């Protein structure tokens, strides 16, 4: 049996199974667990300016994500994986090493040789949150993740989950060609049944 509880005051989640307990510190503290200050209002204003600036310079996906965070709903935000894969080579590389699902097909070509193709989709899940100790330079300003995470802690923004699946893509893997092991290889095909 698994049970769980959330301690908003300390921003910690606690999960219990029958034989163990696991405590987890939430990245930005519990949502709305502290009262906002004048400095928090400044941080919110700075984040709203970044959203507008992101749209202005063409970083519309980052701006959209930040605007959703500042909207404070905490609802899941779908991602446009096809667009991200075509626009951002580092994202494409990260997805390729993360979660790709698909099928490999082998069919004879016009000459009876095997033709190999792969149909696949990329799947992405992430938590939109901010980690203490990290920072991001944006133009002449450096944004500390701890400051942006604080907006969650004081209830002026809320962390959320993101997810997306790309459209199906096909990759031609070519033909099987000549086998690596010749038919006369003494290590193959001569095993005895035991």
C-alpha positions in Angstrom: 0.0 0.0 0.0 1.2 3.5 -0.8 0.1 6.7 0.9 1.2 10.2 0.6 0.9 13.7 2.0 2.1 17.2 1.1 3.5 19.6 3.7 2.9 23.0 2.2 4.7 24.9 4.9 8.0 23.1 4.2 7.3 22.4 0.5 8.0 18.7 1.0 6.3 15.6 -0.3 6.3 12.4 1.7 5.3 9.0 0.2 5.1 5.8 2.3 4.9 2.2 1.4 4.3 -0.5 3.9 8.0 -0.8 4.7 9.7 2.5 3.8 9.2 6.3 3.7 10.6 8.7 1.1 10.8 12.4 1.7 11.2 14.7 -1.3 11.9 18.5 -1.3 9.8 20.2 -4.0 12.0 22.4 -6.2 10.3 25.7 -5.4 8.7 25.0 -2.1 5.0 24.4 -1.6 2.7 26.5 -3.8 1.6 29.7 -1.9 3.3 28.5 1.3 4.8 32.0 2.0 3.4 35.5 1.8 4.6 37.6 -1.2 6.8 40.6 -0.5 7.6 43.8 -2.4 10.7 42.1 -3.8 8.5 39.2 -5.1 6.3 41.8 -6.9 9.5 43.1 -8.6 10.5 39.5 -9.6 7.0 39.0 -11.1 7.3 42.2 -13.1 10.7 41.1 -14.3 9.3 37.7 -15.4 6.4 39.3 -17.2 8.8 41.6 -19.1 10.8 38.5 -20.1 7.7 36.9 -21.5 7.0 40.0 -23.7 10.6 40.2 -24.7 10.7 36.5 -25.6 7.8 37.0 -28.0 9.5 40.1 -29.5 12.7 38.3 -30.3 11.1 35.1 -31.5 11.5 32.8 -28.5 7.8 32.2 -28.5 7.9 28.7 -27.0 9.9 29.8 -24.0 7.7 32.8 -23.7 4.6 30.6 -23.8 5.9 28.3 -21.1 6.8 31.2 -18.8 3.4 32.9 -19.4 1.7 29.6 -18.4 3.8 29.4 -15.3 3.0 33.0 -14.4 -0.7 32.3 -15.1 -0.6 30.2 -12.0 -3.1 27.4 -13.0 -0.7 24.5 -12.6 -2.4 22.7 -15.5 -0.5 20.5 -17.9 0.8 22.3 -21.0 1.0 20.4 -24.3 4.2 20.8 -26.2 4.6 21.1 -30.0 7.3 18.5 -30.4 7.4 18.6 -34.2 8.1 22.3 -34.1 10.7 22.0 -31.4 12.5 19.2 -33.3 12.7 21.2 -36.5 13.7 24.4 -34.8 16.2 23.3 -32.2 19.0 20.8 -33.0 20.0 20.4 -29.3 16.4 19.6 -28.4 16.3 17.1 -31.3 19.5 15.4 -30.0 18.1 15.3 -26.4 14.8 13.7 -27.6 16.7 11.1 -29.7 18.5 9.9 -26.5 15.4 10.1 -24.3 12.1 8.5 -25.3 11.4 7.3 -28.8 8.9 4.6 -29.6 8.3 2.9 -32.9 8.3 -0.1 -35.2 11.0 -1.6 -37.5 9.7 -3.2 -40.7 11.6 -5.5 -43.0 10.1 -6.1 -46.4 11.6 -7.4 -49.7 12.5 -4.7 -52.2 12.0 -5.0 -56.0 15.0 -7.4 -56.2 13.9 -9.5 -53.3 16.5 -8.0 -50.9 15.4 -6.9 -47.4 14.5 -3.2 -47.1 14.5 -1.9 -43.5 12.4 1.1 -42.4 11.6 2.5 -39.0 8.4 4.4 -38.1 8.8 6.3 -34.8 7.5 9.0 -32.6 9.3 11.1 -30.0 7.6 11.4 -26.6 8.5 14.2 -24.1 7.5 14.7 -20.5 8.9 17.3 -18.2 8.1 19.3 -15.1 8.3 23.1 -15.6 10.0 24.2 -12.4 13.1 26.1 -11.3 16.2 24.7 -9.5 18.1 26.6 -6.9 21.8 27.1 -7.8 21.1 27.5 -11.6 20.9 30.8 -13.5 20.3 31.8 -17.1 21.8 34.8 -18.8 19.2 36.6 -21.0 20.8 39.5 -22.7 22.4 41.8 -20.1 20.4 40.3 -17.2 21.1 37.0 -15.4 18.0 35.3 -14.1 18.5 33.2 -11.0 16.3 30.1 -10.9 15.8 30.5 -7.2 14.2 33.9 -7.8 11.8 32.5 -10.4 11.1 29.5 -8.1 10.1 31.9 -5.3 7.2 33.1 -7.4 5.7 29.5 -7.0 6.4 29.5 -3.2 4.6 32.8 -2.7 1.7 31.8 -5.0 2.4 34.3 -7.9 3.1 31.5 -10.3 2.7 27.7 -10.3 4.8 24.8 -11.5 3.2 22.5 -14.1 3.8 19.4 -16.2 4.5 19.5 -19.9 4.1 16.7 -22.4 4.0 16.1 -26.1 4.3 13.5 -28.8 5.7 14.1 -32.3 3.9 13.1 -35.4 4.9 9.7 -36.8 8.2 9.9 -38.8 9.8 7.3 -41.1 13.4 6.6 -41.5 14.9 4.4 -44.3 17.6 2.2 -42.7 18.6 0.8 -46.1 18.9 -2.8 -47.0 20.3 -5.6 -44.9 23.2 -6.1 -47.3 25.6 -9.0 -46.9 25.4 -10.8 -43.6 28.4 -10.2 -41.2 28.7 -14.0 -40.6 29.3 -16.2 -43.5 27.4 -19.5 -43.8 30.6 -21.5 -43.4 31.4 -19.9 -40.0 32.2 -22.9 -37.7 30.7 -21.0 -34.8 27.3 -20.9 -36.3 24.8 -23.6 -37.2 26.9 -26.5 -35.9 25.6 -26.5 -32.4 24.3 -29.8 -31.0 20.9 -30.0 -29.4 21.3 -30.7 -25.7 
